[in-house]
Amino acid sequence: DLKKMRAEGKSLLEQRHLFLQNLQTVRSIYKLHNINPLVVFLSPLFQIPFFYYVAVDLRKIVNGQDPELAQELTESKFLW
């Protein structure tokens, strides 16, 4: 759309006004349907502790720092 505006000879002020108008339209749609665009970041935030725990334990097993954990994992069933 920016190429279209440049081809039509719109000034930067007009482009800025149209951008702000589009932004307000999107915000009003979000508000109308009770959508929070920042909610998409919640899932990864909840997963970080789990992945940290797994990464630390795997590092311990690979480096041989926790042989008891390695032995327990090899002798246990599928879901530990």
Backbone as ProteinMPNN parsed JSONL, in Angstrom:
{"seq_chain_A": "DLKKMRAEGKSLLEQRHLFLQNLQTVRSIYKLHNINPLVVFLSPLFQIPFFYYVAVDLRKIVNGQDPELAQELTESKFLW", "coords_chain_A": {"N_chain_A": [[0.813, -1.199, 0.0], [2.064, 1.138, 0.556], [3.577, 1.694, -1.694], [1.552, 2.244, -3.48], [0.545, 4.596, -2.376], [2.727, 6.277, -2.689], [2.85, 6.348, -5.456], [0.488, 7.647, -5.997], [1.117, 10.087, -5.031], [0.869, 10.921, -2.393], [1.389, 12.789, 0.565], [3.75, 12.622, 3.324], [2.485, 13.297, 5.658], [-0.195, 12.752, 5.079], [0.015, 10.0, 4.669], [0.776, 9.212, 7.231], [-1.511, 9.92, 8.642], [-3.398, 8.155, 7.494], [-2.271, 5.737, 8.292], [-2.521, 5.891, 11.118], [-5.266, 5.998, 11.273], [-5.942, 3.45, 10.294], [-4.768, 1.93, 12.308], [-6.324, 2.644, 14.521], [-8.718, 1.543, 13.682], [-8.151, -1.204, 13.712], [-7.635, -1.521, 16.435], [-10.181, -0.914, 17.452], [-11.635, -3.076, 16.455], [-10.395, -5.173, 17.831], [-11.166, -4.447, 20.422], [-13.93, -4.637, 20.224], [-14.346, -7.384, 19.917], [-13.213, -8.367, 22.199], [-10.384, -8.994, 22.242], [-7.074, -9.597, 23.112], [-4.027, -8.784, 21.935], [-1.592, -9.439, 23.071], [-1.769, -11.816, 24.381], [-0.766, -14.008, 23.086], [1.81, -14.354, 23.922], [1.746, -15.583, 26.365], [1.668, -18.439, 26.476], [4.337, -19.356, 25.663], [5.709, -18.228, 27.849], [4.791, -19.714, 30.008], [5.884, -22.151, 29.361], [8.621, -21.93, 29.591], [9.832, -22.542, 32.226], [9.533, -25.376, 32.305], [11.022, -26.252, 30.04], [13.521, -25.318, 30.792], [14.044, -26.882, 33.052], [14.13, -29.46, 31.889], [16.294, -29.115, 30.121], [18.426, -28.632, 31.894], [18.507, -31.028, 33.365], [19.042, -32.864, 31.289], [21.573, -31.966, 30.544], [22.987, -32.578, 32.855], [22.831, -35.376, 32.803], [24.188, -36.013, 30.405], [26.744, -34.979, 30.893], [27.488, -36.564, 32.968], [27.109, -35.89, 35.611], [25.044, -36.566, 37.241], [24.609, -39.514, 37.922], [22.76, -41.165, 39.179], [20.242, -40.229, 38.379], [20.396, -40.781, 35.638], [20.563, -43.575, 35.699], [18.113, -44.187, 36.885], [16.356, -43.28, 34.888], [16.958, -45.028, 32.788], [16.156, -47.476, 33.79], [13.476, -47.228, 34.323], [9.951, -47.086, 33.355], [8.131, -46.074, 30.356], [7.06, -43.383, 30.748], [8.546, -42.472, 32.886]], "CA_chain_A": [[0.0, 0.0, 0.0], [2.957, 2.3, 0.579], [3.931, 1.972, -3.093], [0.376, 2.89, -4.072], [0.475, 5.971, -1.874], [3.797, 7.055, -3.336], [2.466, 6.532, -6.852], [-0.573, 8.65, -6.026], [1.693, 11.359, -4.623], [0.419, 11.314, -1.05], [2.456, 13.316, 1.407], [4.026, 11.849, 4.527], [1.455, 13.624, 6.64], [-1.383, 11.98, 4.711], [0.334, 8.595, 4.922], [0.734, 9.026, 8.688], [-2.921, 9.987, 9.044], [-4.036, 6.898, 7.092], [-1.743, 4.683, 9.162], [-3.158, 6.031, 12.43], [-6.676, 5.641, 11.107], [-5.982, 1.985, 10.213], [-4.438, 1.42, 13.632], [-7.508, 2.817, 15.355], [-9.72, 0.58, 13.227], [-7.758, -2.513, 14.231], [-7.863, -1.484, 17.889], [-11.619, -0.977, 17.728], [-12.06, -4.46, 16.199], [-9.926, -5.938, 18.997], [-11.989, -4.106, 21.578], [-15.274, -5.137, 19.97], [-14.358, -8.837, 20.096], [-12.47, -8.669, 23.43], [-9.141, -9.661, 21.873], [-5.848, -8.988, 23.588], [-2.982, -9.336, 21.071], [-0.419, -9.853, 23.84], [-2.029, -13.119, 24.98], [0.033, -15.032, 22.397], [3.091, -14.517, 24.614], [1.555, -16.299, 27.624], [2.021, -19.846, 26.355], [5.783, -19.552, 25.805], [6.158, -17.881, 29.19], [4.499, -20.844, 30.886], [6.701, -23.284, 28.968], [10.037, -21.687, 29.894], [10.347, -23.334, 33.353], [9.597, -26.788, 31.934], [12.162, -26.46, 29.147], [14.739, -25.099, 31.571], [14.224, -28.072, 33.88], [14.545, -30.552, 31.012], [17.632, -28.832, 29.605], [19.396, -28.8, 32.982], [18.628, -32.455, 33.655], [19.742, -33.514, 30.185], [22.985, -31.591, 30.633], [23.561, -33.365, 33.953], [22.964, -36.765, 32.364], [25.227, -36.097, 29.37], [28.045, -34.698, 31.497], [27.765, -37.561, 33.992], [27.067, -35.271, 36.935], [23.972, -37.166, 38.035], [24.458, -40.896, 37.454], [21.544, -41.748, 39.747], [19.136, -39.853, 37.5], [20.555, -41.536, 34.395], [20.209, -44.968, 35.988], [16.67, -44.227, 37.121], [15.674, -43.12, 33.607], [17.138, -46.219, 31.964], [15.455, -48.621, 34.385], [12.041, -46.961, 34.508], [9.048, -47.301, 32.235], [8.1, -45.062, 29.306], [6.832, -42.022, 31.249], [9.344, -42.318, 34.109]], "C_chain_A": [[0.856, 1.262, 0.0], [3.358, 2.675, -0.838], [2.781, 2.666, -3.804], [0.302, 4.353, -3.668], [1.536, 6.837, -2.527], [3.452, 7.332, -4.789], [1.381, 7.594, -6.983], [-0.071, 10.02, -5.576], [1.219, 11.839, -3.264], [1.612, 11.777, -0.225], [2.65, 12.423, 2.631], [2.979, 12.098, 5.601], [0.161, 12.836, 6.35], [-1.172, 10.489, 4.976], [0.25, 8.289, 6.41], [-0.706, 9.022, 9.179], [-3.642, 8.685, 8.687], [-3.555, 5.736, 7.958], [-2.404, 4.721, 10.537], [-4.639, 5.656, 12.368], [-6.832, 4.116, 11.033], [-5.702, 1.356, 11.574], [-5.635, 1.533, 14.577], [-8.608, 1.831, 14.969], [-9.41, -0.804, 13.782], [-7.996, -2.569, 15.742], [-9.351, -1.593, 18.222], [-12.164, -2.38, 17.463], [-11.627, -5.348, 17.358], [-10.821, -5.698, 20.205], [-13.401, -4.668, 21.432], [-15.374, -6.629, 20.263], [-13.58, -9.294, 21.331], [-11.198, -9.478, 23.159], [-7.975, -8.874, 22.452], [-4.694, -9.578, 22.778], [-1.748, -9.818, 21.833], [-0.587, -11.23, 24.488], [-1.178, -14.206, 24.329], [1.372, -15.271, 23.086], [2.964, -15.302, 25.917], [2.008, -17.751, 27.546], [3.53, -20.074, 26.429], [6.302, -19.207, 27.195], [5.906, -19.008, 30.178], [5.39, -22.043, 30.579], [8.163, -23.13, 29.352], [10.527, -22.501, 31.088], [10.48, -24.823, 33.028], [10.815, -27.063, 31.057], [13.483, -26.241, 29.877], [15.056, -26.339, 32.412], [14.738, -29.239, 33.034], [15.969, -30.329, 30.514], [18.698, -29.047, 30.678], [19.588, -30.278, 33.294], [19.336, -33.202, 32.53], [21.236, -33.195, 30.211], [23.674, -32.384, 31.741], [23.798, -34.81, 33.531], [24.11, -36.909, 31.376], [26.612, -35.891, 29.967], [28.41, -35.686, 32.599], [27.743, -37.012, 35.4], [26.005, -35.88, 37.834], [23.729, -38.6, 37.565], [23.205, -41.582, 38.009], [20.333, -41.457, 38.864], [19.213, -40.635, 36.195], [20.146, -42.989, 34.599], [18.699, -45.123, 36.178], [15.904, -44.138, 35.805], [15.817, -44.361, 32.736], [16.354, -47.407, 32.495], [13.949, -48.433, 34.474], [11.252, -47.225, 33.238], [9.076, -46.083, 31.296], [7.981, -43.638, 29.832], [7.516, -41.76, 32.586], [8.499, -42.522, 35.328]], "O_chain_A": [[0.438, 2.314, -0.486], [3.469, 3.86, -1.152], [2.993, 3.56, -4.624], [0.037, 5.232, -4.489], [1.282, 7.989, -2.878], [3.724, 8.418, -5.301], [1.353, 8.348, -7.955], [-0.78, 11.014, -5.733], [1.173, 13.044, -3.014], [2.704, 11.217, -0.316], [1.811, 11.573, 2.93], [2.635, 11.195, 6.363], [-0.485, 12.324, 7.265], [-2.077, 9.803, 5.451], [-0.273, 7.249, 6.812], [-1.076, 8.215, 10.031], [-4.415, 8.167, 9.494], [-4.338, 4.856, 8.316], [-2.803, 3.68, 11.059], [-5.183, 5.069, 13.303], [-7.745, 3.555, 11.639], [-6.329, 0.364, 11.945], [-5.915, 0.612, 15.343], [-9.341, 1.343, 15.829], [-10.304, -1.497, 14.266], [-8.504, -3.566, 16.256], [-9.731, -2.285, 19.167], [-13.064, -2.831, 18.172], [-12.402, -6.186, 17.82], [-11.187, -6.632, 20.919], [-13.996, -5.121, 22.409], [-16.382, -7.089, 20.8], [-13.317, -10.486, 21.487], [-10.97, -10.519, 23.776], [-7.892, -7.654, 22.307], [-4.404, -10.766, 22.917], [-0.934, -10.548, 21.268], [0.358, -11.752, 25.08], [-0.896, -15.224, 24.961], [2.005, -16.3, 22.851], [3.979, -15.653, 26.518], [2.666, -18.241, 28.464], [3.967, -20.927, 27.202], [7.246, -19.837, 27.67], [6.709, -19.236, 31.083], [5.626, -22.871, 31.459], [8.879, -24.129, 29.429], [11.585, -23.12, 30.975], [11.45, -25.459, 33.442], [11.56, -28.01, 31.311], [14.465, -26.926, 29.591], [16.203, -26.783, 32.468], [15.68, -29.925, 33.429], [16.767, -31.266, 30.49], [19.764, -29.592, 30.388], [20.72, -30.73, 33.469], [20.151, -34.085, 32.797], [22.064, -34.062, 29.931], [24.817, -32.813, 31.581], [24.829, -35.4, 33.854], [24.919, -37.83, 31.495], [27.558, -36.573, 29.574], [29.528, -35.65, 33.112], [28.313, -37.623, 36.304], [26.059, -35.727, 39.055], [22.742, -38.866, 36.88], [22.656, -42.481, 37.372], [19.501, -42.333, 38.63], [18.189, -41.105, 35.698], [19.456, -43.565, 33.758], [18.094, -46.076, 35.686], [14.911, -44.842, 35.619], [14.884, -44.712, 32.014], [15.929, -48.261, 31.717], [13.222, -49.404, 34.683], [11.812, -47.546, 32.19], [9.918, -45.195, 31.424], [8.733, -42.765, 29.4], [7.077, -40.889, 33.338], [9.0, -42.431, 36.449]]}, "name": "protein", "num_of_chains": 1, "seq": "DLKKMRAEGKSLLEQRHLFLQNLQTVRSIYKLHNINPLVVFLSPLFQIPFFYYVAVDLRKIVNGQDPELAQELTESKFLW"}
